[in-house]
Amino acid sequence: MDFSLGNNRSSEDGSMIRVTINHIGEETREIVINPDRFLPSRQLIRQQLDSGKLGDVGLVRVHRWEPRDAASVDEVLGLPASLVHDLDVVLWLVGRSPDSVYAVEQSDSELGQSRGRFLQVHLGFPGGAMALLDFADRLPPGEGYQSLSVIGSAGAAYADDQQNMQLVFRGGRPQTLRADESGRRHSALVQETIEALQAGGDVAAHVADWQNVVKVAEAVRQSFASNKPLGTDCDETRSRSRETSVRTLTSSATTQFRCAVLSTVKHDYVARGVATHPRFKLVVVADDPQIPDWAHERNQQFADAHQIPYVRDVERALREFDVQVAIVSPEAERHVDLSVRAAALGKHIVQDKPLTTRRSEADRLVEAIERSGVKFLMWNRNFIPAVVHAREQIAAGAIGQPYAVHLDFYFAKDAGLPKGSRLPGYPPLDWQAVLIAAHVDGSDGGVGVEPMGELAIEGIYPLGYLRMLTGCEVRRVFARSASHFHQLNADNGVEDLASVTLELDNGAIASLAIGRIGAASHPSGGEIKLHVLGSEGALVVSESRPEVGVYYRGQPVKEFRQRRIANDNDFLLADNFAQAIDMGGETILDARASRAIYATVAAALESCRTGQSVEVK
């Protein structure tokens, strides 16, 4: 099979990709791929439709406004290329061809303008579904605007640029920067589809899709000319087809690392996150024989789900299964022990948070990692798109030299009964028993025998952001904490709400507000924001953006209404780890950095106990 690509623009700027396929003895066929289908927001909405959560599509609404200097003058099928992209997305989401098309155009003379177009397209579909699309390329020079709303019989989804803006202060009124949803995932999914076609994937479906777009576009052009509604002479139904997805590598190396999962007692999301990258393969689950039955059960369930063996002997599994990587996620007290044992056998380590519950263990881990020469990665959130965006803005000098960073990190999760719900005299809630039970809904962040508050459990995330954005060590802290929300925390004397002032070694100041504030406090997991002040301006960054709003009938109370998109954090962490192994560099959060964050948390907790500022050691 011959395989070629063509067009005057690349997929990165959103234009159509033409794929020519020549099978020996068969007619040459051209397939057109619309990269807009692969934008994370569009993929998420399609998934919600395919799952039935939104019901049947009733209305699709698209706005696309572009600046006068944009590439919207490029045409596909005699229409602006961007409008054709949107037509294709609408047909793909509705899953049927329209039986009526009405299109109107506003001429430049009507507005007294010399260039640019305003086009509006109205589609009707068999069964009553409809779509409204408007396109304009009359905005002043600069960025454009896109919005996609899908209204279903049982729910709705909204993807709107207005939801994805971060604030920049550079003088005058606040400026906005869009949280871009394209990038690695967007381009990777497009490439995966091309590779699937090259490998013999279903060509006919792609040909039919493009032929349908051509028919609708022709009807749109005729309606512009005639000012009349038209039919499309298309088939009334089209099957929804999803392209096969196979991850592509971001580095040139292809060696696959075999991984031993050393316990999934605390979280299995670390192992699942590592496995999103094709360089890593889970081959065995292992743990110590003396752990309790409930822990063995969790390990066995994970092993069964991934069709790999469960071995009740850590050292034997590390030796006999030819592994290069250990993924460590037991109870918090056992984190360092399993990591040190893996390092002693020369295995690279990915570890769950927190680093440890004891300072001596933190020091023991650093010594073991550096003595063995293996690579260590503490699982974190530093590659979340909004955080990466903030780092890029700071590195580009958008706000000058940062002198203050303020972190809000509120998890809208419960931890069992609310504070005050138990009568005086009742025995205190058992920490481990409650956390074991909480595993069902994923609210068991602090699994272990020793009770841990939010600073210990989640502090690594915002403090990891601080370290990445400033590159500085924390020198001194002052903190306050309270058991404010949950009976479990109050009974066990650990905080669910805390505030910390942090003084950095370059003279910068930071603050952290952190809490497990209860599910009723936020519809989508919690408010997480970064406020950064610099010598030339400031940033206000919402960690959840870009996002898509999804709402539907019967939606579970605990299901997030605002869904994060374009989030490749797991994949990028794993890729960072692979590159560190390949190139001999350090990971984005290595053992020494993890130890520094642990020391910051420990100092903050000491400050809470003493009421004094505390030096970080």
N, C-alpha and C positions, 0 to 999 in steps of 0.2 A: 504494500500500500504506500503510495506517495502521500505526503502530508505537507501542507504549506499554509502559512498565515498571510493575510493581506489586509491592508487599509492604510489610510494616511496618518493614523494616530494610534497610540498604544493603548492597552487596556487600562493603564494607570490613570489616564485622564477621562476615562468613562466612555469612550467611543466603542462602536460595535467592533467585534473581532470576526473576521471572515476566515473560515477554515475550509480549504479545498482538499477533498479526499478522492483519491484515484485508486479504486480496486482493479486489479488486472482483469481485463475482459468485461468490465462493467462501465457504465456511464459515469463520468466525473460529476460529483455532486458538491455543491457549496453549502456549507452550514454557517449560519450567522449566530454568534453568541453575544448576548447582551450582558455586560458586566454588572449592570444595575441590579439584575436578579440576585446577584451574590453579595450585595451589600448586607451586612449583618442585620440591619433593621428589616429589610425585605425578607431575609431568610427566617427571622424570628416570626414575623407575621404569617408567613406561609406555614410554618410549623404549627402555629395556633389554629389555622384553618384546617390543616390536615388532621389534627387531633380532634376536631369537632367542637372545640371549646367556644368558638365564636359563632357556631351555627352556619347557616347558609348566608352567603354574601348578599347584602341588599344594596349597598352603595359603596363605591370607591371614589374618593375625592383626592385629586392631585393638583398641587400648585407647584409650578417651577418658574421662578423669575431669575433672569440672568442679566448681568451688566451689559451695557452697550458695547464694551470692548471684548466680550467673551467670544468663545469659538462657536457660538450658536448659529453663525452664518453657515457653518457646515451643514450640508443637507444629506438626508438618507431618504430615498423614495420620494424625493421632491418636497419633503417636509423638514423642519429643523430637526437635527439629529436627536436632541434632547427630548423632543416630543415623541419621536418614534420609540425611544427608550421607554418612555412612560406608557405608551400604548402597549408595548410588549409586556411590561410588568402588570398592567391591568388585566390583559387577557390571561396571563399566567395565574394571577390570583383568583380571578372569577372562575376560570376553568371552562368557559364556554365562549363561543364567538357571538358578537352582537348581531341582532337582527335589524337594528336601526342605527343610523349615524347622522348626527346633525352638527355642523361645524360653522362657526362664524369667525370673521376676522375684522379687526378694527384697523382701518387704514391710517397711515401716518398723517394724511391731510386732515383727518377728523380731529387730531390732537395738535396739529400744527408742528409736528416733529418731522425731522428729516431722515431718520433711520430707525430701524427696530420694528418689531411686529408684536401684536397681541392676538393670540389665537385661543379659541375656546372650542372644545370638543365635547359633545354630549352623546353617550352611547347607551343604547337600550339592549337588554339581553333577554332571551327566552326565559320565562319563569318570573320576570319582574325585576331582576337585578339591573342596576344602572351605574353609570360612571360619569363623572364630570372632571375634565382635565383643562387646566388653563396654562398657557405658556406666554411669557413675555421676555423680550431681550431689550428692555428700555430702562433698566436701572442705571444709576450713575456708575462710573467705573469703580470696581471693587468686588466684593463677594456677592454671591447670589443667595437664593432662598429656595428650599425644597420642603414640601410637606406631603405626607401620605396618610390618609385616614381610611380605614376599612370598617364599615358598619355591618355587623352580622345580625342574624335573627336572635342570637343568644348573647352577644357581646360585641366589643369593639376594640380596635387597636389604633394607636396614634403614633406616628413617627414624624416629628416636626423639628426643624432646625432651631426653633425658639426654645425647645427643651434642652438643647445641647450647647448652650453658650456659657463660657467662662468669662469672668470680668477682668479687665486690665485697666489700671489707673495710670495714665501718663500725663496728666494735666487736662484741664477742661472736663467735659463730661466723660463718664466711664465708657471705655471701648469694650467690645466683645470679641472673643476669639472662639470660633467654632470647634467643638470637640469632634474631630474628624472620625467618621466610622469606616473609612476605607483603610488601606494599609495592608499588612501582611495577610490577614485572613481573606480580605477581598481578592487580592491578586492570586493567593494560593488556591482558592476555590475555583477561580476561572481556569487556572493552569491545570487543576485536577480534572476538570471537565474535558479540556483539550486532550490530556493524556488518556482519559477513558475512551474518547473517540478514536484516538490513535491506536489504542489497544483492541479495538473492535467493538466498542460500545454501541448502543442503539442510535444509529444515525437517522433512521426514519422519523423518530419522534422530533428530532431537532429540525429536520427538513420541513415537517408538517407545521411546526410552530412558526417557523419563519415565513412559510407560504401564507399562513393565516394573518400574520402581521402585515404582509404585503397587501392582502385583500382589504384589510381594514384601512390601511393608510391610503389606498386608492380611493376608497369610499369617502374618506375624510377630505381628500383633495377635490373630489367631485362636488362634495357638499359646499366647500368654500366657494367654488365657482358658480354653483347653481342657487345657493342660499335655500336649499331644500333638504329635508331629511331623506336619507337613502338607506336601502338595504345593503348587505355585504355579500350576499350569495355565498355564504360560508356554511360549513357544517355547524349544526347547533350545539354540539357538545364536543368537548376536547378533554381527554383524560389528563389528570394532573400527574406529571412525571417529575421525579426528583433525580438529579444527577448523582451518580456514584461519587463518593468523596473519599479520597486517599490522601493523607497528609503529605506535603512536600517538604523536603529538607531545606533549611536555611543555610546550612554549611555544606561544604563540598565533601566532607568525610561521610563514609557510609558504614563504618564499623558499628555493629549493634551491641549494646551493653546489656548483659543478662543481670537481672535484678532479683534479689531476695527481699521479700517484704517481712521485716522483723516486727511482727505484731501489727494488728489493725484494731487493737483494743480501744485506742483513743479516737482516731479518725482514719477512715480509709480513703479520704479525698486526696491525701498526699500521694499515695500509690497510684490512684486513678489519674491524678494530675501528671505524674511522671510518665505514665503510660500513654498520654495523648501524643507524645513525641515518638516518631518511628525509630529513633536511635535506642530506645529503651524497651526491653521485653521482660515482663514479669514471668519468672520461671518457678518460684517456690515461695510459700509462706512458712515462716519458722518462728518458734517461740520456745521458752523454757518449759519443761514438763510440770513444774510445781505451781504454775499459775492457776487461778481458780477456774471452775468449770465454765462460768459465763464468758470468760476470756477465751478459752479454747473454742467455745461455740462461735464467737465472732470471727476468729481466725479461720475456722473450718468453713463458715459461710462464705467468706471472701475467697478462699481457695476454690471452693466449688463453683462460685460464680465465674471465676476466671479459668476454670478447668486446669488448675495446677495443683501439685501435691502440698499437703500441710505436714511439716516435719516438726516433732516436738523435741528438737535439739538444735539450738542455734548454730553452734560450731560445726556440727555435722552438715547442716544445710549449706553453710558458707563454703565448706571445703568440697563437698561432693557434687554440687550443682553448677560448678564452673561459673560462678557469679563474679561480676566486677563491681557491683553497686549494692549497697544495703539501704533500704528505705525504712526508717525507724519511726514507729508511732505507737508505743505502748502507753501505759499510765505515765504521767509526767515524771514521777519519781524514778522511773526506769530509763528515761531517755538517754542519759549520759552513759549508763552502764552498757546498754546494747550498742551504742555508737562506739565506745572505747573498745569493746570486744571485736566489733567489725573492723575498726582501724588497725587493731593488732594483727589481723589476718590480711591486711593490705587492701581492704575494700573501700571504695569511695562511698561517701555517706550523704544521703538526703534525710534531714531530720525534721520532725514536727515541732511546733512551738508548744510551750515555752522551752527554752534551752534546758533548764533544770529548776529544781526547787532549793538548791544549796550552792553557796559560793564555792566551796571546796570542789564540788563536782564540775562547776564551770571551768575552774583552773585545770582540773584533771583532763577535761575534754580537749582544751587548747593544747596542752602538752602532748596528749596522745596523737592528735591530728598532725602536729608539726613534727613529731618524732617519726611517724610512719610515712609522711609525705603524701598522704591521700588528700583528695579534695573533699570539702565539706560545704553543703548548702543548707541553710536554715530556710524552710519553706516560708514565703512571705507574699506580700501583695505589691511589690515595687514596680511590677510591669502592668498594673492596671492602667488603661489608656489615659485617664485624667492625670494620674501621677506622672506618667511619662511626658505628657503634654506640658505639665508644669516645669519639669526638669528641662525640657527643650527650650521653653521660654526664658528660663533663668540663664541657661548656658548661652543663649543667643543675645543676652544683655538687654532683654525687653524691659526689665525693671531695675537695671543697674545691680549694685552689690546688695544682696539680701542682708537686712539687719534684724529682722524679726519674723518668726514663723509661728503661726497659731494653728493648732490642730484640734478639730472637733471630731470625736470618734464615738458616736453613740450607736450601739447595737440595739435594735428594737426587737429584743428577744426576751422571753420570760425565763425564769428559773424556778418554776413551780409556784407554790402558793405566794400571794402577796404578803408583804410584811404586815403583821398585826392580825392575820387571819386565824391564828391558833390561840386558844385561851391560855392564860397563865397556868403554869403547873404541868403542861404537857412536856414530855421529853423532847429535847432538841432534834431536829431532823438530821438524819445520818447523811453526811456529804456524799459518800460513795454510792450508797443505795439510791439516792435521788438521781445522781448523775447517770447511773446505769440505766435507770428507767427512762431518763430523758433522751437516750440514744435514738428512740423511735422517731422523734421529730427533729433530730439534729441540734438540739440545744444543750448538748453535753460537752461544752467546750473545755471544762476543767476536770476531766476524768482522772481520778487518782484517790489515794487514801488521804493525802493532805489537802485540806480546803485551800482554795486559791481564789483571790478576787480578780476583778477585771484588769487591774494593772498587770498582774502576773500572767493572766491568760491571754489577753489581747494587746497588751502594751507594745509588743514587738512590732505590730503593724504600723501605728503612727510614728513610733520612734525610728522604725526603718525608713519611713518617708523623710523624717527630719535629717537623718544621717545622709541619705542620698541627695537631698536638695541642698544641704549646706556643706557636706564633706567635713564637718567639725565634730569633735568630741564634746560631750556634756561634762561640764566641770562641777556644777553645784546645782542642787534642786531644793525646792521647798514645796510641800504637798499637803493636801487635806483630803480626807476620804470619809465615806459614810456607808452604812448598810441601809440604803434608803428605800429600796423597792421590794426586796424579796425576803421571805421568811428564812429560806435556806441560808442566805448570806448572813442575816442577823443572828441566827442560831449558831453559826460557825465562826462568827467574828471576822468576816472578810468583807471587803468593800464591793459594792456594785456601782458606786459612783465616786469619782475622784477628780481632783484638779491639781495640776502640777505647774510650777514655774521652773524653767530650765535655763541656766546660764551656760553659754557655750564658750569654748576656749579662744574664740576669735573676738569675743566681746558681744556677739549677737545674743539676743534674748529669744526664748521660745516659751510657748505655753501649750498645755495639753488638757483638754476636758474629755473624760472618757467614762462610759457607763453602759451597763446592760439595763436599758431604761423601760423595758416591757413592750410587748407586741402591740398594745393599744396606742402607743405613743407615735407610731409612724406607719404608713401603709406599705412601705417597701423596704424593710430591713434596717432603716435607721438613717440619720443625717450624718454624713461624713464629709467634712470640708477642710480645705487648706486655705489659710489666709497668709499671704507672704508680702511683707513690706520691704521695698528696696530703695536704694539711694535715688533712683530715677522714676519710681512708680510702685505699683502694687498689683498683686494677683488675688482673685477670689475664685477658687476652683472647687467644684462639686465632684466628689470621687465617683458618683454614680453615672456621670455623663460620659459618652452618649447613652441614651436610654430610649426605650419605647414603652408607651403606656398600653397595658392590656387589661380589659375589663369585660367580664362575661357573667351570664346568669349561672347561679350555683357555684360561683367561684369560692374555693375554700378560704376561710377567714385568714389563714396564715400564708396564703399564696401572695407573693409580691405583685402589686399592681404596676409598678414601674420596673421594667426589665432592663438590666444592663446589656449592652451590645458591644460588638467589636472588642470583646475582652479575651485576649490570648494570654492572660497572665500565666496559666499553668504551662502552656506550650513554651512560652518565652523563658520561664524559669528553667524548664528542662533543657532548653536550647543553650541557655547560659551555662548550665552545669556541664553539658556535653562539650562546649567550647573550652571551658576551664580544664577539663580532662585532656582534650586534644592538644591545646596550646600551652598548658602549664601555667595559665594565669589563675587569678582568684575569682571566686563566684561573687555575685552581687551582694550576698550576705554570708560571709565566711565565718569560721569559728571565732576569730578575734572580735569581729564586729558583733557577733551574737553575744559574746561574753560582755562586751561594752554595754549593750542594751540591757542584758541581765543586771549588770551593776547599776545602771541608771534606775531600773525598776526597784532594785533592792534599796537604793538610797532614798527613793521616793517613799517606800513603805516605812523606812526608818524615820523619815521626816514626819509621816502621819502619826507615828507612835510618840515621838518626842516633842512635836510642835516646833522644832528647830530646822533651820536649813542644814543640809548635809552634803559634804563633799563626796563626789562619785569616785570610788576606788576600784 
